[in-house]
């Protein structure tokens, strides 16, 4: 019996509300799936993301961050 567990990293996607989040929303309404370990966060503009946002995301347990604009 194989008792190995598969590591699934926690990824946070910081998405621009006007473009990348709209694409993620369209993917969801089209019933395309993505892993439950991916958390999508809508932001007013990814251009205003600063280092504090990124560090706080890692402190809260994220293994990786995707900034999509």
N, CA, C and O atoms as a Maestro MAE file, in Angstrom:
{
 s_m_m2io_version
 :::
 2.0.0
}

f_m_ct {
 s_m_title
 :::
 protein
 m_atom[276] {
  # First column is atom index #
  i_m_mmod_type
  r_m_x_coord
  r_m_y_coord
  r_m_z_coord
  i_m_residue_number
  s_m_chain_name
  s_m_pdb_residue_name
  s_m_pdb_atom_name
  i_m_atomic_number
  :::
  1 25 0.831 -1.168 0.000 1 A "UNK " " N  " 7
  2 3 0.000 0.000 0.000 1 A "UNK " " CA " 6
  3 2 0.885 1.242 0.000 1 A "UNK " " C  " 6
  4 15 1.825 1.329 0.790 1 A "UNK " " O  " 8
  5 25 0.597 2.203 -0.874 2 A "UNK " " N  " 7
  6 3 1.379 3.427 -0.986 2 A "UNK " " CA " 6
  7 2 0.811 4.473 -0.035 2 A "UNK " " C  " 6
  8 15 -0.346 4.871 -0.168 2 A "UNK " " O  " 8
  9 25 1.621 4.921 0.927 3 A "UNK " " N  " 7
  10 3 1.155 5.893 1.914 3 A "UNK " " CA " 6
  11 2 1.765 7.265 1.688 3 A "UNK " " C  " 6
  12 15 1.693 8.124 2.566 3 A "UNK " " O  " 8
  13 25 2.363 7.483 0.526 4 A "UNK " " N  " 7
  14 3 2.952 8.790 0.245 4 A "UNK " " CA " 6
  15 2 1.847 9.823 0.058 4 A "UNK " " C  " 6
  16 15 0.820 9.555 -0.567 4 A "UNK " " O  " 8
  17 25 2.079 11.003 0.610 5 A "UNK " " N  " 7
  18 3 1.139 12.089 0.393 5 A "UNK " " CA " 6
  19 2 1.711 13.015 -0.664 5 A "UNK " " C  " 6
  20 15 2.920 13.241 -0.722 5 A "UNK " " O  " 8
  21 25 0.848 13.538 -1.479 6 A "UNK " " N  " 7
  22 3 1.265 14.442 -2.547 6 A "UNK " " CA " 6
  23 2 1.247 15.865 -2.004 6 A "UNK " " C  " 6
  24 15 0.241 16.331 -1.469 6 A "UNK " " O  " 8
  25 25 2.371 16.537 -2.152 7 A "UNK " " N  " 7
  26 3 2.469 17.929 -1.698 7 A "UNK " " CA " 6
  27 2 1.765 18.831 -2.698 7 A "UNK " " C  " 6
  28 15 2.044 18.777 -3.896 7 A "UNK " " O  " 8
  29 25 0.859 19.655 -2.209 8 A "UNK " " N  " 7
  30 3 0.171 20.622 -3.045 8 A "UNK " " CA " 6
  31 2 0.402 22.005 -2.444 8 A "UNK " " C  " 6
  32 15 -0.147 22.308 -1.385 8 A "UNK " " O  " 8
  33 25 1.196 22.845 -3.094 9 A "UNK " " N  " 7
  34 3 1.515 24.154 -2.527 9 A "UNK " " CA " 6
  35 2 0.295 25.080 -2.507 9 A "UNK " " C  " 6
  36 15 -0.576 25.003 -3.373 9 A "UNK " " O  " 8
  37 25 0.255 25.942 -1.516 10 A "UNK " " N  " 7
  38 3 -0.791 26.959 -1.433 10 A "UNK " " CA " 6
  39 2 -0.344 28.167 -2.248 10 A "UNK " " C  " 6
  40 15 0.638 28.826 -1.909 10 A "UNK " " O  " 8
  41 25 -1.070 28.449 -3.318 11 A "UNK " " N  " 7
  42 3 -0.734 29.555 -4.208 11 A "UNK " " CA " 6
  43 2 -1.821 30.619 -4.086 11 A "UNK " " C  " 6
  44 15 -3.010 30.303 -4.112 11 A "UNK " " O  " 8
  45 25 -1.414 31.870 -3.953 12 A "UNK " " N  " 7
  46 3 -2.337 32.995 -3.918 12 A "UNK " " CA " 6
  47 2 -2.143 33.790 -5.203 12 A "UNK " " C  " 6
  48 15 -1.032 34.219 -5.515 12 A "UNK " " O  " 8
  49 25 -3.228 33.982 -5.946 13 A "UNK " " N  " 7
  50 3 -3.181 34.764 -7.181 13 A "UNK " " CA " 6
  51 2 -3.777 36.135 -6.901 13 A "UNK " " C  " 6
  52 15 -4.967 36.255 -6.609 13 A "UNK " " O  " 8
  53 25 -2.950 37.163 -6.989 14 A "UNK " " N  " 7
  54 3 -3.412 38.540 -6.846 14 A "UNK " " CA " 6
  55 2 -3.749 39.029 -8.252 14 A "UNK " " C  " 6
  56 15 -2.856 39.238 -9.074 14 A "UNK " " O  " 8
  57 25 -5.029 39.208 -8.521 15 A "UNK " " N  " 7
  58 3 -5.491 39.487 -9.888 15 A "UNK " " CA " 6
  59 2 -6.083 40.877 -9.999 15 A "UNK " " C  " 6
  60 15 -6.859 41.305 -9.145 15 A "UNK " " O  " 8
  61 25 -5.714 41.575 -11.056 16 A "UNK " " N  " 7
  62 3 -6.299 42.874 -11.366 16 A "UNK " " CA " 6
  63 2 -7.792 42.681 -11.606 16 A "UNK " " C  " 6
  64 15 -8.192 41.803 -12.371 16 A "UNK " " O  " 8
  65 25 -8.602 43.485 -10.964 17 A "UNK " " N  " 7
  66 3 -10.053 43.355 -11.038 17 A "UNK " " CA " 6
  67 2 -10.583 43.558 -12.463 17 A "UNK " " C  " 6
  68 15 -11.639 43.032 -12.813 17 A "UNK " " O  " 8
  69 25 -9.859 44.311 -13.272 18 A "UNK " " N  " 7
  70 3 -10.363 44.674 -14.597 18 A "UNK " " CA " 6
  71 2 -9.955 43.717 -15.707 18 A "UNK " " C  " 6
  72 15 -10.571 43.720 -16.773 18 A "UNK " " O  " 8
  73 25 -8.941 42.905 -15.486 19 A "UNK " " N  " 7
  74 3 -8.533 41.994 -16.569 19 A "UNK " " CA " 6
  75 2 -8.314 40.572 -16.081 19 A "UNK " " C  " 6
  76 15 -9.059 39.680 -16.486 19 A "UNK " " O  " 8
  77 25 -7.346 40.326 -15.245 20 A "UNK " " N  " 7
  78 3 -7.026 38.960 -14.837 20 A "UNK " " CA " 6
  79 2 -8.144 38.339 -14.006 20 A "UNK " " C  " 6
  80 15 -8.435 37.153 -14.166 20 A "UNK " " O  " 8
  81 25 -8.778 39.110 -13.122 21 A "UNK " " N  " 7
  82 3 -9.869 38.555 -12.330 21 A "UNK " " CA " 6
  83 2 -11.068 38.235 -13.215 21 A "UNK " " C  " 6
  84 15 -11.763 37.244 -12.994 21 A "UNK " " O  " 8
  85 25 -11.308 39.079 -14.218 22 A "UNK " " N  " 7
  86 3 -12.402 38.815 -15.155 22 A "UNK " " CA " 6
  87 2 -12.149 37.507 -15.905 22 A "UNK " " C  " 6
  88 15 -13.086 36.749 -16.157 22 A "UNK " " O  " 8
  89 25 -10.909 37.240 -16.260 23 A "UNK " " N  " 7
  90 3 -10.564 35.983 -16.938 23 A "UNK " " CA " 6
  91 2 -10.768 34.791 -16.003 23 A "UNK " " C  " 6
  92 15 -11.273 33.754 -16.432 23 A "UNK " " O  " 8
  93 25 -10.383 34.923 -14.735 24 A "UNK " " N  " 7
  94 3 -10.583 33.840 -13.765 24 A "UNK " " CA " 6
  95 2 -12.075 33.606 -13.535 24 A "UNK " " C  " 6
  96 15 -12.514 32.465 -13.390 24 A "UNK " " O  " 8
  97 25 -12.844 34.681 -13.502 25 A "UNK " " N  " 7
  98 3 -14.291 34.556 -13.329 25 A "UNK " " CA " 6
  99 2 -14.920 33.860 -14.532 25 A "UNK " " C  " 6
  100 15 -15.804 33.019 -14.369 25 A "UNK " " O  " 8
  101 25 -14.473 34.202 -15.730 26 A "UNK " " N  " 7
  102 3 -14.979 33.552 -16.937 26 A "UNK " " CA " 6
  103 2 -14.627 32.068 -16.940 26 A "UNK " " C  " 6
  104 15 -15.446 31.238 -17.336 26 A "UNK " " O  " 8
  105 25 -13.420 31.729 -16.502 27 A "UNK " " N  " 7
  106 3 -13.021 30.321 -16.426 27 A "UNK " " CA " 6
  107 2 -13.925 29.568 -15.454 27 A "UNK " " C  " 6
  108 15 -14.321 28.433 -15.720 27 A "UNK " " O  " 8
  109 25 -14.250 30.196 -14.335 28 A "UNK " " N  " 7
  110 3 -15.135 29.551 -13.360 28 A "UNK " " CA " 6
  111 2 -16.540 29.372 -13.889 28 A "UNK " " C  " 6
  112 15 -17.145 28.318 -13.694 28 A "UNK " " O  " 8
  113 25 -17.072 30.389 -14.558 29 A "UNK " " N  " 7
  114 3 -18.425 30.275 -15.094 29 A "UNK " " CA " 6
  115 2 -18.485 29.321 -16.284 29 A "UNK " " C  " 6
  116 15 -19.553 28.807 -16.616 29 A "UNK " " O  " 8
  117 25 -17.336 29.082 -16.928 30 A "UNK " " N  " 7
  118 3 -17.261 28.103 -18.022 30 A "UNK " " CA " 6
  119 2 -16.993 26.701 -17.504 30 A "UNK " " C  " 6
  120 15 -16.844 25.758 -18.282 30 A "UNK " " O  " 8
  121 25 -16.932 26.568 -16.173 31 A "UNK " " N  " 7
  122 3 -16.734 25.294 -15.485 31 A "UNK " " CA " 6
  123 2 -15.358 24.672 -15.709 31 A "UNK " " C  " 6
  124 15 -15.202 23.453 -15.652 31 A "UNK " " O  " 8
  125 25 -14.359 25.526 -15.965 32 A "UNK " " N  " 7
  126 3 -12.981 25.039 -15.959 32 A "UNK " " CA " 6
  127 2 -12.558 24.942 -14.502 32 A "UNK " " C  " 6
  128 15 -12.839 25.843 -13.711 32 A "UNK " " O  " 8
  129 25 -11.897 23.881 -14.150 33 A "UNK " " N  " 7
  130 3 -11.514 23.695 -12.761 33 A "UNK " " CA " 6
  131 2 -10.100 24.164 -12.483 33 A "UNK " " C  " 6
  132 15 -9.257 24.225 -13.378 33 A "UNK " " O  " 8
  133 25 -9.860 24.492 -11.237 34 A "UNK " " N  " 7
  134 3 -8.508 24.755 -10.764 34 A "UNK " " CA " 6
  135 2 -8.409 24.185 -9.363 34 A "UNK " " C  " 6
  136 15 -9.427 24.017 -8.691 34 A "UNK " " O  " 8
  137 25 -7.209 23.887 -8.914 35 A "UNK " " N  " 7
  138 3 -7.060 23.196 -7.632 35 A "UNK " " CA " 6
  139 2 -7.552 24.047 -6.453 35 A "UNK " " C  " 6
  140 15 -7.463 25.274 -6.490 35 A "UNK " " O  " 8
  141 25 -8.059 23.402 -5.428 36 A "UNK " " N  " 7
  142 3 -8.530 24.148 -4.249 36 A "UNK " " CA " 6
  143 2 -7.401 24.847 -3.492 36 A "UNK " " C  " 6
  144 15 -7.662 25.698 -2.642 36 A "UNK " " O  " 8
  145 25 -6.161 24.500 -3.791 37 A "UNK " " N  " 7
  146 3 -5.036 25.157 -3.117 37 A "UNK " " CA " 6
  147 2 -4.714 26.508 -3.752 37 A "UNK " " C  " 6
  148 15 -3.837 27.221 -3.264 37 A "UNK " " O  " 8
  149 25 -5.409 26.870 -4.835 38 A "UNK " " N  " 7
  150 3 -5.230 28.172 -5.484 38 A "UNK " " CA " 6
  151 2 -6.290 29.124 -4.961 38 A "UNK " " C  " 6
  152 15 -7.486 28.869 -5.096 38 A "UNK " " O  " 8
  153 25 -5.852 30.214 -4.367 39 A "UNK " " N  " 7
  154 3 -6.765 31.232 -3.849 39 A "UNK " " CA " 6
  155 2 -6.653 32.462 -4.742 39 A "UNK " " C  " 6
  156 15 -5.559 32.994 -4.935 39 A "UNK " " O  " 8
  157 25 -7.778 32.915 -5.285 40 A "UNK " " N  " 7
  158 3 -7.786 34.072 -6.173 40 A "UNK " " CA " 6
  159 2 -8.293 35.279 -5.394 40 A "UNK " " C  " 6
  160 15 -9.361 35.237 -4.784 40 A "UNK " " O  " 8
  161 25 -7.511 36.359 -5.425 41 A "UNK " " N  " 7
  162 3 -7.845 37.586 -4.720 41 A "UNK " " CA " 6
  163 2 -7.946 38.708 -5.744 41 A "UNK " " C  " 6
  164 15 -6.996 38.971 -6.480 41 A "UNK " " O  " 8
  165 25 -9.104 39.372 -5.789 42 A "UNK " " N  " 7
  166 3 -9.288 40.504 -6.697 42 A "UNK " " CA " 6
  167 2 -8.671 41.753 -6.069 42 A "UNK " " C  " 6
  168 15 -8.888 42.046 -4.893 42 A "UNK " " O  " 8
  169 25 -7.903 42.480 -6.871 43 A "UNK " " N  " 7
  170 3 -7.287 43.726 -6.415 43 A "UNK " " CA " 6
  171 2 -7.698 44.841 -7.361 43 A "UNK " " C  " 6
  172 15 -7.899 44.586 -8.548 43 A "UNK " " O  " 8
  173 25 -7.831 46.072 -6.872 44 A "UNK " " N  " 7
  174 3 -8.197 47.175 -7.769 44 A "UNK " " CA " 6
  175 2 -7.197 47.341 -8.916 44 A "UNK " " C  " 6
  176 15 -7.593 47.610 -10.050 44 A "UNK " " O  " 8
  177 25 -5.912 47.183 -8.625 45 A "UNK " " N  " 7
  178 3 -4.880 47.282 -9.655 45 A "UNK " " CA " 6
  179 2 -3.619 46.599 -9.131 45 A "UNK " " C  " 6
  180 15 -3.128 46.940 -8.055 45 A "UNK " " O  " 8
  181 25 -3.097 45.640 -9.886 46 A "UNK " " N  " 7
  182 3 -1.893 44.945 -9.431 46 A "UNK " " CA " 6
  183 2 -0.670 45.855 -9.486 46 A "UNK " " C  " 6
  184 15 0.348 45.554 -8.863 46 A "UNK " " O  " 8
  185 25 -0.751 46.948 -10.213 47 A "UNK " " N  " 7
  186 3 0.351 47.909 -10.252 47 A "UNK " " CA " 6
  187 2 0.587 48.574 -8.907 47 A "UNK " " C  " 6
  188 15 1.662 49.124 -8.669 47 A "UNK " " O  " 8
  189 25 -0.396 48.531 -8.030 48 A "UNK " " N  " 7
  190 3 -0.256 49.140 -6.709 48 A "UNK " " CA " 6
  191 2 0.165 48.141 -5.641 48 A "UNK " " C  " 6
  192 15 0.223 48.485 -4.461 48 A "UNK " " O  " 8
  193 25 0.457 46.909 -6.042 49 A "UNK " " N  " 7
  194 3 0.924 45.900 -5.096 49 A "UNK " " CA " 6
  195 2 2.298 46.310 -4.582 49 A "UNK " " C  " 6
  196 15 3.194 46.619 -5.368 49 A "UNK " " O  " 8
  197 25 2.461 46.313 -3.274 50 A "UNK " " N  " 7
  198 3 3.788 46.633 -2.755 50 A "UNK " " CA " 6
  199 2 4.344 45.438 -1.974 50 A "UNK " " C  " 6
  200 15 3.646 44.448 -1.752 50 A "UNK " " O  " 8
  201 25 5.569 45.542 -1.575 51 A "UNK " " N  " 7
  202 3 6.258 44.447 -0.909 51 A "UNK " " CA " 6
  203 2 5.534 44.017 0.368 51 A "UNK " " C  " 6
  204 15 5.586 42.842 0.732 51 A "UNK " " O  " 8
  205 25 4.871 44.929 1.045 52 A "UNK " " N  " 7
  206 3 4.132 44.603 2.258 52 A "UNK " " CA " 6
  207 2 3.020 43.594 1.997 52 A "UNK " " C  " 6
  208 15 2.805 42.680 2.794 52 A "UNK " " O  " 8
  209 25 2.305 43.762 0.866 53 A "UNK " " N  " 7
  210 3 1.249 42.808 0.504 53 A "UNK " " CA " 6
  211 2 1.842 41.412 0.298 53 A "UNK " " C  " 6
  212 15 1.291 40.415 0.766 53 A "UNK " " O  " 8
  213 25 2.953 41.359 -0.397 54 A "UNK " " N  " 7
  214 3 3.576 40.069 -0.704 54 A "UNK " " CA " 6
  215 2 4.099 39.390 0.554 54 A "UNK " " C  " 6
  216 15 3.891 38.192 0.748 54 A "UNK " " O  " 8
  217 25 4.775 40.145 1.406 55 A "UNK " " N  " 7
  218 3 5.304 39.569 2.636 55 A "UNK " " CA " 6
  219 2 4.185 39.085 3.554 55 A "UNK " " C  " 6
  220 15 4.307 38.022 4.163 55 A "UNK " " O  " 8
  221 25 3.101 39.844 3.661 56 A "UNK " " N  " 7
  222 3 1.958 39.451 4.492 56 A "UNK " " CA " 6
  223 2 1.337 38.163 3.966 56 A "UNK " " C  " 6
  224 15 0.917 37.312 4.750 56 A "UNK " " O  " 8
  225 25 1.277 38.017 2.649 57 A "UNK " " N  " 7
  226 3 0.727 36.802 2.049 57 A "UNK " " CA " 6
  227 2 1.569 35.589 2.426 57 A "UNK " " C  " 6
  228 15 1.025 34.537 2.762 57 A "UNK " " O  " 8
  229 25 2.887 35.728 2.373 58 A "UNK " " N  " 7
  230 3 3.766 34.630 2.792 58 A "UNK " " CA " 6
  231 2 3.626 34.359 4.293 58 A "UNK " " C  " 6
  232 15 3.615 33.201 4.711 58 A "UNK " " O  " 8
  233 25 3.522 35.404 5.097 59 A "UNK " " N  " 7
  234 3 3.358 35.224 6.539 59 A "UNK " " CA " 6
  235 2 2.062 34.477 6.863 59 A "UNK " " C  " 6
  236 15 1.996 33.742 7.849 59 A "UNK " " O  " 8
  237 25 1.039 34.664 6.038 60 A "UNK " " N  " 7
  238 3 -0.255 34.007 6.252 60 A "UNK " " CA " 6
  239 2 -0.281 32.579 5.731 60 A "UNK " " C  " 6
  240 15 -1.320 31.922 5.795 60 A "UNK " " O  " 8
  241 25 0.853 32.077 5.213 61 A "UNK " " N  " 7
  242 3 0.940 30.678 4.859 61 A "UNK " " CA " 6
  243 2 1.021 30.333 3.391 61 A "UNK " " C  " 6
  244 15 1.007 29.153 3.039 61 A "UNK " " O  " 8
  245 25 1.104 31.323 2.523 62 A "UNK " " N  " 7
  246 3 1.216 31.016 1.091 62 A "UNK " " CA " 6
  247 2 2.600 30.463 0.780 62 A "UNK " " C  " 6
  248 15 3.601 30.888 1.357 62 A "UNK " " O  " 8
  249 25 2.637 29.505 -0.145 63 A "UNK " " N  " 7
  250 3 3.904 28.966 -0.612 63 A "UNK " " CA " 6
  251 2 4.390 29.710 -1.859 63 A "UNK " " C  " 6
  252 15 5.581 29.708 -2.170 63 A "UNK " " O  " 8
  253 25 3.466 30.335 -2.556 64 A "UNK " " N  " 7
  254 3 3.818 31.073 -3.766 64 A "UNK " " CA " 6
  255 2 2.758 32.102 -4.075 64 A "UNK " " C  " 6
  256 15 1.615 31.989 -3.632 64 A "UNK " " O  " 8
  257 25 3.147 33.113 -4.842 65 A "UNK " " N  " 7
  258 3 2.241 34.198 -5.215 65 A "UNK " " CA " 6
  259 2 2.313 34.401 -6.720 65 A "UNK " " C  " 6
  260 15 3.393 34.414 -7.310 65 A "UNK " " O  " 8
  261 25 1.145 34.558 -7.329 66 A "UNK " " N  " 7
  262 3 1.057 34.915 -8.741 66 A "UNK " " CA " 6
  263 2 0.420 36.289 -8.798 66 A "UNK " " C  " 6
  264 15 -0.686 36.483 -8.295 66 A "UNK " " O  " 8
  265 25 1.110 37.245 -9.409 67 A "UNK " " N  " 7
  266 3 0.546 38.577 -9.600 67 A "UNK " " CA " 6
  267 2 0.182 38.692 -11.074 67 A "UNK " " C  " 6
  268 15 1.055 38.684 -11.942 67 A "UNK " " O  " 8
  269 25 -1.121 38.800 -11.347 68 A "UNK " " N  " 7
  270 3 -1.601 38.821 -12.734 68 A "UNK " " CA " 6
  271 2 -2.342 40.118 -13.010 68 A "UNK " " C  " 6
  272 15 -3.283 40.487 -12.307 68 A "UNK " " O  " 8
  273 25 -1.893 40.790 -14.044 69 A "UNK " " N  " 7
  274 3 -2.517 42.066 -14.400 69 A "UNK " " CA " 6
  275 2 -3.004 42.065 -15.820 69 A "UNK " " C  " 6
  276 15 -3.556 43.063 -16.284 69 A "UNK " " O  " 8
  :::
 }
 m_bond[275] {
  # First column is bond index #
  i_m_from
  i_m_to
  i_m_order
  :::
  1 1 2 1
  2 2 3 1
  3 3 4 2
  4 3 5 1
  5 5 6 1
  6 6 7 1
  7 7 8 2
  8 7 9 1
  9 9 10 1
  10 10 11 1
  11 11 12 2
  12 11 13 1
  13 13 14 1
  14 14 15 1
  15 15 16 2
  16 15 17 1
  17 17 18 1
  18 18 19 1
  19 19 20 2
  20 19 21 1
  21 21 22 1
  22 22 23 1
  23 23 24 2
  24 23 25 1
  25 25 26 1
  26 26 27 1
  27 27 28 2
  28 27 29 1
  29 29 30 1
  30 30 31 1
  31 31 32 2
  32 31 33 1
  33 33 34 1
  34 34 35 1
  35 35 36 2
  36 35 37 1
  37 37 38 1
  38 38 39 1
  39 39 40 2
  40 39 41 1
  41 41 42 1
  42 42 43 1
  43 43 44 2
  44 43 45 1
  45 45 46 1
  46 46 47 1
  47 47 48 2
  48 47 49 1
  49 49 50 1
  50 50 51 1
  51 51 52 2
  52 51 53 1
  53 53 54 1
  54 54 55 1
  55 55 56 2
  56 55 57 1
  57 57 58 1
  58 58 59 1
  59 59 60 2
  60 59 61 1
  61 61 62 1
  62 62 63 1
  63 63 64 2
  64 63 65 1
  65 65 66 1
  66 66 67 1
  67 67 68 2
  68 67 69 1
  69 69 70 1
  70 70 71 1
  71 71 72 2
  72 71 73 1
  73 73 74 1
  74 74 75 1
  75 75 76 2
  76 75 77 1
  77 77 78 1
  78 78 79 1
  79 79 80 2
  80 79 81 1
  81 81 82 1
  82 82 83 1
  83 83 84 2
  84 83 85 1
  85 85 86 1
  86 86 87 1
  87 87 88 2
  88 87 89 1
  89 89 90 1
  90 90 91 1
  91 91 92 2
  92 91 93 1
  93 93 94 1
  94 94 95 1
  95 95 96 2
  96 95 97 1
  97 97 98 1
  98 98 99 1
  99 99 100 2
  100 99 101 1
  101 101 102 1
  102 102 103 1
  103 103 104 2
  104 103 105 1
  105 105 106 1
  106 106 107 1
  107 107 108 2
  108 107 109 1
  109 109 110 1
  110 110 111 1
  111 111 112 2
  112 111 113 1
  113 113 114 1
  114 114 115 1
  115 115 116 2
  116 115 117 1
  117 117 118 1
  118 118 119 1
  119 119 120 2
  120 119 121 1
  121 121 122 1
  122 122 123 1
  123 123 124 2
  124 123 125 1
  125 125 126 1
  126 126 127 1
  127 127 128 2
  128 127 129 1
  129 129 130 1
  130 130 131 1
  131 131 132 2
  132 131 133 1
  133 133 134 1
  134 134 135 1
  135 135 136 2
  136 135 137 1
  137 137 138 1
  138 138 139 1
  139 139 140 2
  140 139 141 1
  141 141 142 1
  142 142 143 1
  143 143 144 2
  144 143 145 1
  145 145 146 1
  146 146 147 1
  147 147 148 2
  148 147 149 1
  149 149 150 1
  150 150 151 1
  151 151 152 2
  152 151 153 1
  153 153 154 1
  154 154 155 1
  155 155 156 2
  156 155 157 1
  157 157 158 1
  158 158 159 1
  159 159 160 2
  160 159 161 1
  161 161 162 1
  162 162 163 1
  163 163 164 2
  164 163 165 1
  165 165 166 1
  166 166 167 1
  167 167 168 2
  168 167 169 1
  169 169 170 1
  170 170 171 1
  171 171 172 2
  172 171 173 1
  173 173 174 1
  174 174 175 1
  175 175 176 2
  176 175 177 1
  177 177 178 1
  178 178 179 1
  179 179 180 2
  180 179 181 1
  181 181 182 1
  182 182 183 1
  183 183 184 2
  184 183 185 1
  185 185 186 1
  186 186 187 1
  187 187 188 2
  188 187 189 1
  189 189 190 1
  190 190 191 1
  191 191 192 2
  192 191 193 1
  193 193 194 1
  194 194 195 1
  195 195 196 2
  196 195 197 1
  197 197 198 1
  198 198 199 1
  199 199 200 2
  200 199 201 1
  201 201 202 1
  202 202 203 1
  203 203 204 2
  204 203 205 1
  205 205 206 1
  206 206 207 1
  207 207 208 2
  208 207 209 1
  209 209 210 1
  210 210 211 1
  211 211 212 2
  212 211 213 1
  213 213 214 1
  214 214 215 1
  215 215 216 2
  216 215 217 1
  217 217 218 1
  218 218 219 1
  219 219 220 2
  220 219 221 1
  221 221 222 1
  222 222 223 1
  223 223 224 2
  224 223 225 1
  225 225 226 1
  226 226 227 1
  227 227 228 2
  228 227 229 1
  229 229 230 1
  230 230 231 1
  231 231 232 2
  232 231 233 1
  233 233 234 1
  234 234 235 1
  235 235 236 2
  236 235 237 1
  237 237 238 1
  238 238 239 1
  239 239 240 2
  240 239 241 1
  241 241 242 1
  242 242 243 1
  243 243 244 2
  244 243 245 1
  245 245 246 1
  246 246 247 1
  247 247 248 2
  248 247 249 1
  249 249 250 1
  250 250 251 1
  251 251 252 2
  252 251 253 1
  253 253 254 1
  254 254 255 1
  255 255 256 2
  256 255 257 1
  257 257 258 1
  258 258 259 1
  259 259 260 2
  260 259 261 1
  261 261 262 1
  262 262 263 1
  263 263 264 2
  264 263 265 1
  265 265 266 1
  266 266 267 1
  267 267 268 2
  268 267 269 1
  269 269 270 1
  270 270 271 1
  271 271 272 2
  272 271 273 1
  273 273 274 1
  274 274 275 1
  275 275 276 2
  :::
 }
}
